Amino acid sequence: MIDRLSILALKIYHTREEARRTSATAEHRSRNVERLALLEQQREDLAGCLDVFWSEVLGGKRRFKLYRQMKMYNDPELNPAVYGRG
């Protein structure tokens, strides 16, 4: 969710710039004003979901699952460049 929120922040920033760009046509600015409203609604929805999720984590209803790292690039048995086939 946080990754999507960061992507939405970038889209909102650039769409807002296009909606305000004076060198663009009125049609282009209008289209971006509409798009901006949709992006802001998406951000509100997703931020609301994150708030609910975090409240559930803090309340003990949800938890994070631990995933172990399984990196292969430094393992001499798995990386051909390390075990000599590269």
Order of alpha helices (4+ residues) and beta strands (2+ residues): alpha-alpha-alpha
